[in-house]
Amino acid sequence: MNRIFGTSSQKPKASLQDAINATDARSATLEVKIKKLDGELARYKDQMSKLRNGPGKNAIQQRALRTLKQRKMYESQLAQLQQQTFNMESAAMTTENLRNTMATVDAMRLANKEMKKQYGKIDIDKIENTHYEMEDLLEQANEIQESLGRSYAVPDELDEADLEAELDALQLEEEEEGASYLTDLNKVPDFVDEPPVELHDTPAPQEAARITS
């Protein structure tokens, strides 16, 4: 089947985040190797401190130098990978910011288009006419309320001087009525025919006989 149709040589391209993850994994591997070499260097140092100068000490020193050289190489590679990771993370952040900016711009364009579409349906002249009609209706309503609240018992035009004179006359009549009422209280009633009999103490029998004789 592969001979007839062939195979697709195209593979999905790795994303920037995939590259960052791969670089971080390589950096972690180098960090483990560097720690292992640090342990070996510490052991060589301890051994050299216990030996005197001679072939044995020189052999351990050569091993320590090769280990130190290897450690320096790993540290250089680790620094390069860390710089690559930093650059890729900066690029990823810039790409993400640009993507967010483009999404914001697209949303603003869509909103602007929708606003133009909606406001294009609004007729300013119709709104002004509606406003004027509302003012006329409110004015007519006020006139109707004033007409309904008009009092027919009170003349339209009254002289304030006449009103004050009438008020003074009413107060004078009230005072005269009050005085006449007090005068009537002091008068003697008309229904009394005879003066009232004054009551005295009953005379003694001797005094009564003397008066009779």
C-alpha positions, 0 to 999 in steps of 0.5 A, a space after each residue: 500500500 505504501 508503495 502505491 500511494 506513498 506516505 506523507 512526509 509532512 509532519 505537524 510542526 512543533 509549536 513554540 511551547 513544544 520547543 520551550 518544553 524540550 529545551 527545559 527537559 534538556 536543561 534539567 538533564 544537564 543540571 543532573 549531570 552537573 550535580 553528579 560531577 560536583 559530587 565527584 569533584 568533592 570526592 577527589 578533593 577529599 582524597 587529595 587532601 589525605 595524600 602526599 605529593 606523589 604519583 597517586 595524588 597526581 593521578 587523582 588530580 588529573 581525574 579532577 581536572 577532566 571532571 572539572 573540564 566536563 563540568 565547565 562544558 555542561 555549564 556552558 551548554 546549560 547557560 545556552 539552553 537557559 538563554 534559548 528558553 528565555 528568548 522563546 518565552 519572550 517570543 511566546 509572550 509577545 505572540 500571545 500579546 499580539 494575539 490578544 491585541 488582534 482579538 481586541 481590534 477585531 472585537 472593536 471593529 465588529 462593535 463599530 460595525 454593529 453600532 453604525 448599523 444600529 445608528 443608521 436606522 435612527 432618524 434624527 428628524 423623527 426624534 426632534 418631531 417626537 420631542 416637539 409633539 411631546 412638548 405640545 401635548 404637555 402644554 395642552 395637558 396643562 391648559 386642560 388642568 387649568 381649565 378644569 380647576 377654574 372656580 366659577 363662583 369667584 369673579 375673575 377680577 377682584 379689587 384687593 381694596 374692596 376685599 379688605 373693606 369687606 373683611 373689616 366689615 365682617 370683623 366689625 359685625 362679629 364684634 357687634 354681635 358679641 357686645 349685643 350678646 353680653 347686653 342681653 345677658 344683663 337684661 331682666 327677663 320679661 316673664 317675671 311678674 312680681 318681684 321675688 319674695 325675700 325670705 326671712 326667719 319665722 317670728 317667735 309666737 310672742 312677736 307674732 301676737 304683738 303684731 296681730 294686736 
